Amino acid sequence: MAHQGDGEEPLYEEIGERLTEEFEGVHASETVARCVAAARHGAEEVTGAAEAGLVERIARRHLQVLAAVAAERRRQARRTSLGNAP
C-alpha cells in the first residue's frame, strides 16, 4: 500500500536514523523502524497526513515508553530473583 507523500521516504528514513542513534543500546534498529512506521500510520489515520515532526515525536514517545516498561520489568525480575517479591 502506498503512503501519501511516498516521495518523502528519505525524510522518514532520516527520522529512523536519528532515533536509532538516540536509542542506541536501548532498542534495536528494527524496533525503531517499527515505531516510526507505526507513528507514520497513526498520524495518517488521525490527521490525514504524516507530518515529519509529528511522526518523530510520536515515535520517540513510543520508544521512551517501551524503554520504561523494559526497565521496570528488569527491576521486578531482579527483585523476584533475590527473593524480594512483594
C-alpha positions in Angstrom: 0.0 0.0 0.0 1.4 3.4 -1.0 1.5 6.1 1.6 0.7 9.7 0.9 3.9 11.5 0.0 5.9 8.4 -0.8 8.5 10.8 -2.3 9.2 11.8 1.3 10.6 8.3 2.2 14.1 9.6 2.8 12.7 12.0 5.3 11.2 9.1 7.3 14.5 7.2 7.0 16.3 10.2 8.5 13.9 10.1 11.4 14.7 6.4 11.9 18.4 7.1 11.7 18.2 9.9 14.3 16.1 7.8 16.7 18.3 4.7 16.2 21.3 6.8 17.3 19.3 8.4 20.2 18.2 5.0 21.5 21.4 3.1 20.7 21.9 0.4 23.3 18.3 0.6 24.3 16.4 -0.5 21.2 17.4 -2.4 18.1 17.1 -0.5 14.8 14.3 -2.8 13.8 12.3 -1.7 16.8 12.9 1.9 15.9 11.9 1.3 12.3 8.6 -0.3 13.5 7.9 2.6 15.8 8.5 5.1 13.0 6.2 3.2 10.7 3.5 2.9 13.3 3.7 6.6 14.2 3.5 7.4 10.5 0.5 5.2 10.0 -1.2 6.6 13.2 -0.6 10.2 12.1 -2.1 9.5 8.7 -5.1 7.8 10.3 -5.8 10.5 12.8 -4.9 13.7 10.9 -4.9 12.6 7.3 -1.2 13.4 6.9 2.1 12.3 8.3 4.0 15.5 9.1 7.6 14.5 9.8 7.8 16.4 13.1 4.7 14.8 14.4 5.8 11.3 13.3 9.2 11.8 15.1 7.6 13.0 18.3 5.1 10.1 18.3 7.8 7.5 17.6 10.2 9.0 20.2 7.5 8.8 22.8 6.7 5.2 21.9 10.4 4.3 22.3 10.6 6.1 25.6 7.6 4.1 26.9 9.0 0.8 25.7 12.3 1.6 27.4 10.5 2.5 30.7 8.5 -0.8 30.5 11.6 -2.8 29.8 13.4 -1.1 32.7 10.5 -1.8 35.1 10.4 -5.5 34.0 14.1 -5.8 34.7 13.7 -4.2 38.1 10.9 -6.5 39.0 12.8 -9.6 37.8 15.8 -8.6 39.9 13.6 -8.2 43.0 11.9 -11.6 42.4 15.2 -13.4 41.7 16.5 -12.0 45.0 13.5 -13.3 46.9 12.2 -9.7 47.5 8.9 -10.2 45.7 6.0 -8.3 47.4 
